Amino acid sequence: MYIVAIDPEVCNGNGECVQGCPVAILSEEGEGDEKKCVVSGAIADCLGCMVCVEVCPTGAIKVDEV
């Protein structure tokens, strides 16, 4: 199982992670400058593929295996 954490202080909300996630557990919330990416799906569905980490331009996402 994997734990996905998105640091809202670092996230710029560009949505690259949302588009890249093959199991669609990420989404965008808010509007304009307040838009952030969040984990919104079942975390147990995470494959640990690290696509979200690789495409995040600000390094806001961490994926840890537990």
C-alpha positions in Angstrom: 0.0 0.0 0.0 1.1 3.5 -0.7 0.5 6.9 0.9 0.3 10.0 -1.3 0.8 13.3 0.3 0.5 16.7 -1.4 2.0 19.7 0.3 -0.6 22.5 -0.2 2.0 25.2 0.5 4.1 24.0 -2.4 1.4 22.9 -4.9 0.7 25.3 -7.7 -2.5 23.5 -8.8 -1.4 23.1 -12.4 -3.1 19.6 -12.6 -0.3 17.7 -14.2 -0.6 15.1 -11.5 -4.3 14.8 -11.9 -4.0 14.2 -15.6 -1.1 11.7 -15.1 -2.6 9.5 -12.4 -3.6 6.2 -14.0 -6.1 5.4 -11.2 -7.6 8.9 -10.9 -7.2 9.3 -7.2 -6.1 13.0 -7.5 -8.3 16.0 -8.3 -8.2 19.8 -8.3 -10.0 22.0 -5.8 -10.5 25.7 -5.6 -10.3 28.4 -8.2 -7.6 30.7 -9.7 -4.6 31.2 -7.4 -6.3 29.2 -4.7 -6.5 26.0 -6.9 -4.7 23.0 -5.4 -4.3 19.3 -6.2 -5.6 16.9 -3.6 -6.0 13.2 -3.0 -9.7 12.6 -3.5 -10.0 8.9 -4.4 -9.4 5.7 -2.5 -5.7 5.8 -1.4 -5.7 2.0 -1.5 -6.0 2.2 -5.3 -2.6 3.9 -5.6 -0.2 1.8 -7.6 2.9 3.5 -6.4 3.8 4.3 -10.1 5.2 7.7 -9.1 3.8 9.4 -12.2 2.4 12.2 -10.0 5.8 12.8 -8.4 7.6 12.8 -11.8 5.2 15.3 -13.4 4.8 17.7 -10.5 6.9 20.8 -11.4 7.1 22.0 -7.8 7.9 18.8 -6.0 4.8 19.0 -3.9 4.0 15.3 -4.0 5.5 12.4 -2.0 4.6 8.8 -2.3 5.7 6.4 0.5 5.2 2.7 0.7 3.7 1.4 4.0 
